[in-house]
Amino acid sequence: MSLETFYIDRIQQLKKGNMDVYEQVLKEVRGAMATWEAVKYASRDKQIEIYYKLDDAIKLKNSPIDIKKLSYAIQHSRSGVGGCAMTDFECKFCGKEEMWGNTNTPGICKECATEMARNITKYNYDILKGE
């Protein structure tokens, strides 16, 4: 594997057994499906983008972690007593305002909690109990 063909070689390896993810990434990056020849002769920057997005998507697909459940756990991890009133709060990460079901607001919006859960999953943080 040469440095010149590193990304295209890695894309070819990653897509084996993951064609559904590969096709999804191509649609995201290029706006439509593309032939293997088009990907092979695409610019190095485009190949790098495809490689990293494909690698991340495969990690997310194969992870035993349920991102939706983890993001829910992140957002709901605050303990304490809350009054029964719909309450606006500002996300401490992105500044977006969101509505919460009681006065014990989480301080993190659903979008930021989901992104945090994706990053935990993609970067292989070991959060599962060992056997």
C-alpha atoms as an extended CHARMM CRD file, in Angstrom:
* protein
*
       131  EXT
         1         1  MET       CA              0.0000000000        0.0000000000        0.0000000000  PROA      1               0.0000000000
         2         2  SER       CA              1.6240000000        3.2210000000       -1.1160000000  PROA      2               0.0000000000
         3         3  LEU       CA              1.0110000000        6.6370000000        0.3620000000  PROA      3               0.0000000000
         4         4  GLU       CA             -0.4670000000        7.7590000000       -2.9590000000  PROA      4               0.0000000000
         5         5  THR       CA             -3.1410000000        5.0610000000       -2.8990000000  PROA      5               0.0000000000
         6         6  PHE       CA             -3.6040000000        4.7990000000        0.8830000000  PROA      6               0.0000000000
         7         7  TYR       CA             -7.1060000000        6.3090000000        1.0700000000  PROA      7               0.0000000000
         8         8  ILE       CA             -8.5650000000        4.5510000000       -1.9470000000  PROA      8               0.0000000000
         9         9  ASP       CA             -7.0920000000        1.2350000000       -0.7380000000  PROA      9               0.0000000000
        10        10  ARG       CA             -8.6080000000        1.7620000000        2.7250000000  PROA      10              0.0000000000
        11        11  ILE       CA            -11.9930000000        2.6930000000        1.1990000000  PROA      11              0.0000000000
        12        12  GLN       CA            -11.8930000000       -0.5140000000       -0.8280000000  PROA      12              0.0000000000
        13        13  GLN       CA            -11.1430000000       -2.5560000000        2.3120000000  PROA      13              0.0000000000
        14        14  LEU       CA            -13.8160000000       -0.8230000000        4.4050000000  PROA      14              0.0000000000
        15        15  LYS       CA            -16.6060000000       -1.1720000000        1.8630000000  PROA      15              0.0000000000
        16        16  LYS       CA            -16.2990000000       -4.9880000000        1.8330000000  PROA      16              0.0000000000
        17        17  GLY       CA            -19.2440000000       -6.2580000000        3.8400000000  PROA      17              0.0000000000
        18        18  ASN       CA            -20.4680000000       -2.6890000000        4.3600000000  PROA      18              0.0000000000
        19        19  MET       CA            -21.9150000000       -1.7720000000        0.9650000000  PROA      19              0.0000000000
        20        20  ASP       CA            -25.0480000000       -0.2600000000        2.5140000000  PROA      20              0.0000000000
        21        21  VAL       CA            -22.9290000000        2.1110000000        4.6100000000  PROA      21              0.0000000000
        22        22  TYR       CA            -20.5970000000        2.8210000000        1.6600000000  PROA      22              0.0000000000
        23        23  GLU       CA            -23.5420000000        3.7690000000       -0.5770000000  PROA      23              0.0000000000
        24        24  GLN       CA            -25.0090000000        5.9750000000        2.1610000000  PROA      24              0.0000000000
        25        25  VAL       CA            -21.6810000000        7.7970000000        2.6130000000  PROA      25              0.0000000000
        26        26  LEU       CA            -21.2870000000        8.3090000000       -1.1460000000  PROA      26              0.0000000000
        27        27  LYS       CA            -24.7630000000        9.8340000000       -1.3250000000  PROA      27              0.0000000000
        28        28  GLU       CA            -23.8960000000       12.1170000000        1.5920000000  PROA      28              0.0000000000
        29        29  VAL       CA            -20.5180000000       13.2010000000        0.1990000000  PROA      29              0.0000000000
        30        30  ARG       CA            -21.2660000000       13.3300000000       -3.5200000000  PROA      30              0.0000000000
        31        31  GLY       CA            -25.0200000000       13.9210000000       -3.4870000000  PROA      31              0.0000000000
        32        32  ALA       CA            -25.6140000000       10.7140000000       -5.4570000000  PROA      32              0.0000000000
        33        33  MET       CA            -24.2040000000        7.2590000000       -6.0100000000  PROA      33              0.0000000000
        34        34  ALA       CA            -20.9480000000        7.0570000000       -7.9290000000  PROA      34              0.0000000000
        35        35  THR       CA            -19.1480000000        4.2770000000       -9.7490000000  PROA      35              0.0000000000
        36        36  TRP       CA            -16.0260000000        2.7840000000       -8.2230000000  PROA      36              0.0000000000
        37        37  GLU       CA            -14.0180000000        4.3640000000      -11.0530000000  PROA      37              0.0000000000
        38        38  ALA       CA            -15.3570000000        7.8240000000      -10.1390000000  PROA      38              0.0000000000
        39        39  VAL       CA            -14.3530000000        7.3070000000       -6.5000000000  PROA      39              0.0000000000
        40        40  LYS       CA            -10.9840000000        5.8390000000       -7.4960000000  PROA      40              0.0000000000
        41        41  TYR       CA            -10.1300000000        8.8780000000       -9.6340000000  PROA      41              0.0000000000
        42        42  ALA       CA            -11.7220000000       11.4810000000       -7.3670000000  PROA      42              0.0000000000
        43        43  SER       CA             -9.5210000000       14.1460000000       -5.8280000000  PROA      43              0.0000000000
        44        44  ARG       CA             -7.4270000000       13.1430000000       -2.8240000000  PROA      44              0.0000000000
        45        45  ASP       CA             -9.4750000000       15.5260000000       -0.6460000000  PROA      45              0.0000000000
        46        46  LYS       CA            -12.7070000000       13.7990000000       -1.7120000000  PROA      46              0.0000000000
        47        47  GLN       CA            -11.1740000000       10.3630000000       -1.0580000000  PROA      47              0.0000000000
        48        48  ILE       CA            -10.0510000000       11.5050000000        2.4110000000  PROA      48              0.0000000000
        49        49  GLU       CA            -13.5510000000       12.7840000000        3.1690000000  PROA      49              0.0000000000
        50        50  ILE       CA            -15.1350000000        9.5190000000        1.9900000000  PROA      50              0.0000000000
        51        51  TYR       CA            -12.6260000000        7.4430000000        3.9740000000  PROA      51              0.0000000000
        52        52  TYR       CA            -13.1770000000        9.2390000000        7.2920000000  PROA      52              0.0000000000
        53        53  LYS       CA            -16.9640000000        9.3570000000        6.9500000000  PROA      53              0.0000000000
        54        54  LEU       CA            -17.0490000000        5.6760000000        5.9620000000  PROA      54              0.0000000000
        55        55  ASP       CA            -14.7990000000        4.7060000000        8.8730000000  PROA      55              0.0000000000
        56        56  ASP       CA            -16.9830000000        6.6350000000       11.3510000000  PROA      56              0.0000000000
        57        57  ALA       CA            -20.2370000000        5.2470000000        9.9010000000  PROA      57              0.0000000000
        58        58  ILE       CA            -18.9680000000        1.6520000000       10.1360000000  PROA      58              0.0000000000
        59        59  LYS       CA            -17.8630000000        2.1970000000       13.7530000000  PROA      59              0.0000000000
        60        60  LEU       CA            -21.3220000000        3.5240000000       14.5990000000  PROA      60              0.0000000000
        61        61  LYS       CA            -23.0480000000        0.6500000000       12.7750000000  PROA      61              0.0000000000
        62        62  ASN       CA            -20.9750000000       -2.0530000000       14.4600000000  PROA      62              0.0000000000
        63        63  SER       CA            -20.9770000000       -0.5850000000       17.9530000000  PROA      63              0.0000000000
        64        64  PRO       CA            -22.9850000000       -2.3640000000       20.6570000000  PROA      64              0.0000000000
        65        65  ILE       CA            -23.8970000000        1.0830000000       22.0290000000  PROA      65              0.0000000000
        66        66  ASP       CA            -27.3670000000        2.4310000000       21.2740000000  PROA      66              0.0000000000
        67        67  ILE       CA            -26.7340000000        6.1240000000       20.5530000000  PROA      67              0.0000000000
        68        68  LYS       CA            -30.3480000000        7.1230000000       21.1610000000  PROA      68              0.0000000000
        69        69  LYS       CA            -30.3340000000        5.4920000000       24.6130000000  PROA      69              0.0000000000
        70        70  LEU       CA            -26.9060000000        6.9140000000       25.4830000000  PROA      70              0.0000000000
        71        71  SER       CA            -27.9000000000       10.4410000000       24.4560000000  PROA      71              0.0000000000
        72        72  TYR       CA            -31.0630000000       10.0850000000       26.5530000000  PROA      72              0.0000000000
        73        73  ALA       CA            -28.9320000000        8.9680000000       29.5160000000  PROA      73              0.0000000000
        74        74  ILE       CA            -26.5630000000       11.9270000000       29.0220000000  PROA      74              0.0000000000
        75        75  GLN       CA            -29.3870000000       14.4390000000       28.8380000000  PROA      75              0.0000000000
        76        76  HSD       CA            -31.3080000000       12.9400000000       31.7710000000  PROA      76              0.0000000000
        77        77  SER       CA            -28.3280000000       12.2840000000       34.0440000000  PROA      77              0.0000000000
        78        78  ARG       CA            -28.9850000000       15.2840000000       36.2840000000  PROA      78              0.0000000000
        79        79  SER       CA            -30.4120000000       14.2830000000       39.5960000000  PROA      79              0.0000000000
        80        80  GLY       CA            -32.5450000000       16.4190000000       41.8230000000  PROA      80              0.0000000000
        81        81  VAL       CA            -36.0560000000       17.5820000000       42.3480000000  PROA      81              0.0000000000
        82        82  GLY       CA            -37.8670000000       19.4900000000       39.6580000000  PROA      82              0.0000000000
        83        83  GLY       CA            -41.1200000000       21.3540000000       39.7860000000  PROA      83              0.0000000000
        84        84  CYS       CA            -43.8740000000       20.4790000000       37.3640000000  PROA      84              0.0000000000
        85        85  ALA       CA            -43.6260000000       23.2820000000       34.8060000000  PROA      85              0.0000000000
        86        86  MET       CA            -42.4110000000       23.4510000000       31.2180000000  PROA      86              0.0000000000
        87        87  THR       CA            -39.1050000000       25.3230000000       31.4140000000  PROA      87              0.0000000000
        88        88  ASP       CA            -36.8930000000       26.8980000000       28.7590000000  PROA      88              0.0000000000
        89        89  PHE       CA            -33.1540000000       26.3850000000       29.1790000000  PROA      89              0.0000000000
        90        90  GLU       CA            -30.0170000000       27.2890000000       27.2760000000  PROA      90              0.0000000000
        91        91  CYS       CA            -27.6240000000       24.5140000000       26.2530000000  PROA      91              0.0000000000
        92        92  LYS       CA            -24.2740000000       25.0520000000       27.9500000000  PROA      92              0.0000000000
        93        93  PHE       CA            -22.4840000000       23.6190000000       24.8920000000  PROA      93              0.0000000000
        94        94  CYS       CA            -24.0600000000       25.3270000000       21.8720000000  PROA      94              0.0000000000
        95        95  GLY       CA            -26.2510000000       28.0610000000       23.3820000000  PROA      95              0.0000000000
        96        96  LYS       CA            -29.4340000000       26.7920000000       21.7260000000  PROA      96              0.0000000000
        97        97  GLU       CA            -32.6600000000       27.2470000000       23.6890000000  PROA      97              0.0000000000
        98        98  GLU       CA            -34.7880000000       24.1940000000       24.3200000000  PROA      98              0.0000000000
        99        99  MET       CA            -37.9510000000       23.3990000000       26.2940000000  PROA      99              0.0000000000
       100       100  TRP       CA            -37.8170000000       20.8730000000       29.1420000000  PROA      100             0.0000000000
       101       101  GLY       CA            -40.6770000000       19.0130000000       30.8340000000  PROA      101             0.0000000000
       102       102  ASN       CA            -39.9180000000       20.2480000000       34.3690000000  PROA      102             0.0000000000
       103       103  THR       CA            -37.8490000000       22.8530000000       36.2090000000  PROA      103             0.0000000000
       104       104  ASN       CA            -34.8360000000       20.5470000000       36.6810000000  PROA      104             0.0000000000
       105       105  THR       CA            -33.3260000000       21.3640000000       33.2920000000  PROA      105             0.0000000000
       106       106  PRO       CA            -30.3980000000       19.2930000000       31.9580000000  PROA      106             0.0000000000
       107       107  GLY       CA            -28.1540000000       22.0650000000       30.6340000000  PROA      107             0.0000000000
       108       108  ILE       CA            -27.4860000000       20.1050000000       27.4120000000  PROA      108             0.0000000000
       109       109  CYS       CA            -29.7930000000       20.0230000000       24.3990000000  PROA      109             0.0000000000
       110       110  LYS       CA            -30.8250000000       16.8100000000       22.6720000000  PROA      110             0.0000000000
       111       111  GLU       CA            -28.6260000000       17.5580000000       19.6360000000  PROA      111             0.0000000000
       112       112  CYS       CA            -25.4750000000       18.0770000000       21.7460000000  PROA      112             0.0000000000
       113       113  ALA       CA            -26.2580000000       14.9800000000       23.8420000000  PROA      113             0.0000000000
       114       114  THR       CA            -26.6510000000       12.9390000000       20.6430000000  PROA      114             0.0000000000
       115       115  GLU       CA            -23.3690000000       14.2910000000       19.2280000000  PROA      115             0.0000000000
       116       116  MET       CA            -21.6410000000       13.4480000000       22.5230000000  PROA      116             0.0000000000
       117       117  ALA       CA            -23.0690000000        9.8980000000       22.3710000000  PROA      117             0.0000000000
       118       118  ARG       CA            -21.8510000000        9.5270000000       18.7440000000  PROA      118             0.0000000000
       119       119  ASN       CA            -18.3440000000       10.6410000000       19.7220000000  PROA      119             0.0000000000
       120       120  ILE       CA            -18.2500000000        8.2460000000       22.6690000000  PROA      120             0.0000000000
       121       121  THR       CA            -19.2580000000        5.4590000000       20.2980000000  PROA      121             0.0000000000
       122       122  LYS       CA            -16.9530000000        6.4170000000       17.3880000000  PROA      122             0.0000000000
       123       123  TYR       CA            -13.8260000000        6.8590000000       19.4500000000  PROA      123             0.0000000000
       124       124  ASN       CA            -14.1940000000        3.5010000000       21.1910000000  PROA      124             0.0000000000
       125       125  TYR       CA            -14.5540000000        4.6410000000       24.7600000000  PROA      125             0.0000000000
       126       126  ASP       CA            -14.9850000000        1.4130000000       26.6990000000  PROA      126             0.0000000000
       127       127  ILE       CA            -18.1560000000        1.9710000000       28.7010000000  PROA      127             0.0000000000
       128       128  LEU       CA            -19.5030000000       -1.5630000000       28.6670000000  PROA      128             0.0000000000
       129       129  LYS       CA            -19.1530000000       -3.7240000000       31.7450000000  PROA      129             0.0000000000
       130       130  GLY       CA            -16.3940000000       -6.2740000000       31.3890000000  PROA      130             0.0000000000
       131       131  GLU       CA            -17.0220000000       -9.9710000000       31.8100000000  PROA      131             0.0000000000
